Amino acid sequence: ALPPRHSGLRLLEKKAGQTEKDKESRVWGRANGAGNTRRRRSVYCSAGENKRERERETDTVESYRMDHHHHHQQHHHHNYDGGENDYMHQEDDWDRDLLLDPAWEKQQRKTFTAWCNSHLRKAGTQIENIEEDFRDGLKLMLLLEVISGERLAKPERGKMRVHKISNVNKALDFIASKGVKLVSIGAEEIVDGNAKMTLGMIWTIILRFAIQDISVEETSAKEGLLLWCQRKTAPYKNVNIQNFHISWKDGLGFCALIHRHRPELIDYGKLRKDDPMTNLNTAFDVAEKYLDIPKMLDAEDIVGTARPDEKAIMTYVSSFYHAFSGAQKAETAANRICKVLAVNQENEQLMEDYEKLATDLLEWIRRTIPWLENRVPDNTMQAMQQKLEDFRDYRRLHKPPKVQEKCQLEINFNTLQTKLRLSNRPAFMPSEGKMVSDVSNAWGRLEGAEKGYEEWLLNEIRRLERLDHLAEKFRQKATIHEAWTDGKEEMLQQKDYETASLSDIKALLKKHEAFESDLAAHQDRVEQIAAIAQELNELEYYDSPSVNARCQSICDEWDSLGVLTQKRSEALQKTEKLLETIDQLYLEFAKRAAPFNNWMEGAMEDLQDTFIVHTIEEIQGLSTAHEQFKATLPEADKERQAILGIHNEIAKIVQTYHVNMAGSNPYTTINPQEINAKWEKVRQLVPQRDQALIEEHARQQNNERLRRQFANQANVIGPWIQTKMEEIGRISIEMHGTLEDQLNHLRQYEKSIVNYKPKIDQLEGDHQLIQEALIFDNKHTNYTMEHIRVGWEQLLTTIARTINEIENQVLTRDAKGISQEQMNEFRASFNHFDRDHSGKLGAEEFKACLISLGFDIGNDAQKRTGMMDAEDFRACLISMGYNMGEVEFARIMSIVDPNRMGVVTFQAFIDFMSRETADTDTADQVMASFKVLAGDKNYILADELRRELPPDQAEYCIARMTPYSGPDAVPGALDYMSFSTALYGESDL
């Protein structure tokens, strides 16, 4: 059968406005060992939250009462208010689970009695029996006055029951005034000496005045006390504090707490885990003798109980916490200093990394620029093409890592400045010459030198190609001319006319006339040779001296031939009267054969002439000219037949009239065999020329294929890069999800971009084939390889910078405590007024955006700069409640406008508002923390720093603190005040 419902088992009432979630009970001292279920709370919660937390502590009274309710059914008053079956079923569970162990009750009596006496002795009294001595309420009121330091209402001095009840009620009312709701504990039960209720009341007092206000890091009360024990015993490997019962049975936990704070009191090394009696008695005796902590526990009770009473252990351990609270404050101060120093050390490492990266990058630029600015050409195509190959390696292998380093340098610099700003530190100023702007300027000079270098290389290659062609043409024409002039001077210097017959003289005269015709025909070739030599000089051909010497030799010889020709002509004319007979046919042969021979030589020269073309149209033009030349061959063959006919007629006349002509034409050296030989040579050269033109046409078709192959890829990759740039721009200004969602989205974009790299490499390969084929233009695309490279590098840089901006927004949001909803509101307002989706706001858009966020900007016309000037900003601040004295306004302007431009950007405004409300460490806080470690002295000693701080941070402080020189200085005193101001840039560190 279920026991009757206890009149005191009423659910605790909560303050108005609390949610059902807050209505949870705390069960201390459950038989099954269940601990405090109150969740940890932040140390930054509001005063109201702390108050509700204290109210929830009072729930423990109810649970304590449940432990013992079945012993006091004589006080039951039935109070059913609905849900009886469920309630009674739950009460039945409490009956089974919450029975108090007799051993625990014994420990509680001793512990609570000793705890009460530790306070009552300050008033000169004590108690012997906890349930008897508090019955009249007098010592209970005295106990509360001692532990609270406050005066209670005047007690009743009468001996009657009503007087005792009145005194106990005054005590209970005082407890309730401290935020504790005493439910189910009545003054009658205390006056009647109910042991369980009295112990429950004393436990409530202990919780409220000895345990509830304990705070360690972000935990308080029981969890705070447990965390404090764990932190203090952490260095002791044989101590593992997980609760307030069995973790303390071997006594080493108590000894470790004492040894941690007062190592001289206990020789911890001699303690053994298997001797709990000695350990417990040692701790209890030392605590009572040296720490003024009364002996609240018996070693025999703890060792002899399977699970010691949790309330007794907590009460005793809380006495250690309060005894060592001074050390706890020192630890808190040390933690603050460690946090500040850790931030400084991390920032200093980032600064060193930036300096090294900037130095290495600037040194690489310094070494590279002279190489790119070197414009001294080589003399051979092979050497210049090697330079072009070296430049391709530079663009593809050496420069891209440096582009990444430059981008990483800017990202590191922005991240460092963000961290410095968020940690309330001064901005980082790199060494002279190593600013981000210095690196950017040096990079600009590098790209300027690089831009002209490739163009110069290609022009030099074109020039050398042109020079090789001209030089070869010069050699061919010079060789032909020299072959023609060979022996001409000796011929012209002959005196054969002196002994010749009249007919011979006439023949020599006609022959000389034919020679003069031939000489005139060669005038064009000599002029061409001179013109080619002049062009080679103008193009700075490396072998110009030998060309000039040969050209000069030809010109000198040509002048000599002219002079000799003139002299011989005059000599022949002097004897012309003696020459009367002339063979007209020989003369006609000579006159027709000479130009025809000249034409054949010109034709052979043209057919053997080298050519250089760059397009199919050019080779088609050559082919058309060649076809036109071939069309003239039939007419040329008729002329040849006619000339040979003249010779045949001469032979016929000689044979008919037996003329003694010595078998040779006196007017020309040209003979039919030579004409036929040259004609045959021309016929052989024609198909050779056909083959050369066909091969060149095939080469130009292949070049066209390469152009189209490159253009097809470039026309896809170029727009793809542009599209990705626009998509990244949209992502950076559109609001889709949290900053982390945007960051993940951008990183997926970055991955897809990196995966696109093989297509860029394939295009580089096609570009190399084009350059190796000496193709210099491409009408099928407007994209050059340089456009693609620059676009690709800009795409990689843009995605990296965009990711970095989002990461810095996350840093700012988390560090400044800006909620996701606030960030969404700012971004939504910004995007709403960003009509052109440019990522920037004009002046009127910016003004409207601020008004939409609740800022009173006023009706004055704004400058269309997207910024506020100083007076507008000041008015905005005043409208938001800031007191704008001249000095204060000057201070704010120095923060948001450090460059004194007279305008305030939106980002600077948001940073200022976030900074004003952020909870950051200051120099005064750090100085106060050092003062705690120094024991309120104006200086601190190295030993104190080493004792309270981790070794590396202690040495960091010792190395940078200046000696203290005040009037109270002692040897080795260090000035922590100047060191604290230096940490925040207020002086030199």
Secondary structure, DSSP 8 states (H G I E B T S, - for coil): ------TT-------TT--GGG------S-TT----------TT--HHHHHHHHHHHTHHHHHHHHHHGGG-GGG------S-HHHHHHHHHHHHHH----HHHHHHHHHHHHHHHHHHHGGGT---S-HHHHTTTSHHHHHHHHHHH-----------SHHHHHHHHHHHHHHHHHTT----S--HHHHHTT-HHHHHHHHHHHHIIIIITT-EETTEEHHHHHHHHHHHHHTT-TT----SSSGGGTTSHHHHHHHHHH-TTT--GGG--TT-HHHHHHHHHHHHHHHS-----S-HHHHHHSSS--HHHHHHHHHHHHHHTHHHHHHHHHHHHHHHHHHHHHHHHHHHHHHHHHHHHHHHHHHHHHHHHH-----SSHHHHHHHHHHHHHIIIIIHHHHHHHHHHHHHHHHHHHHHHHHTT-------TT-SHHHHHHHHHHHHHHHHHHHHHHHHHHHHHHHHHHHHHHHHHHHHHHHHHHTTHHHHHT--GGGT--HHHHHHHHHHHHHHHHHHHHTHHHHHHHHHHHHHHHHTT-TTHHHHHHHHHHHHHHHHHHHHHHHHHHHHHHHTGGG-----HHHHHHHHHHHHHHHHHHHHHHHHH-----SSHHHHHHHHHHHHHHHHTHHHHHHHHHHHHHHHHHHHHHHHHHT---TTS-TT-S--HHHHHHHHHHHHHHHHHHHHHHHHHHHHHHHHHHHHHHHHHHHHHHHHHHHHHHHHHHHHHHS--S-HHHHHHHHHHHHHHHHHTHHHHHHHHHHHHHHHHTT----TT-S--HHHHHHHHHHHHHHHHHHHHHHHHHHHHHHHHT--HHHHHHHHHHHHHH-TT-SS---HHHHHHHHHHTT----SS---TTSSEEHHHHHHHHHHTT----HHHHHHHHHHH-TT--SEE-HHHHHHHHHHHH-----HHHHHHHHHHHTTT-SSB-HHHHHHHS-HHHHHHHHHH-EE--STT--TT-EEHHHHHHHHTTSS--
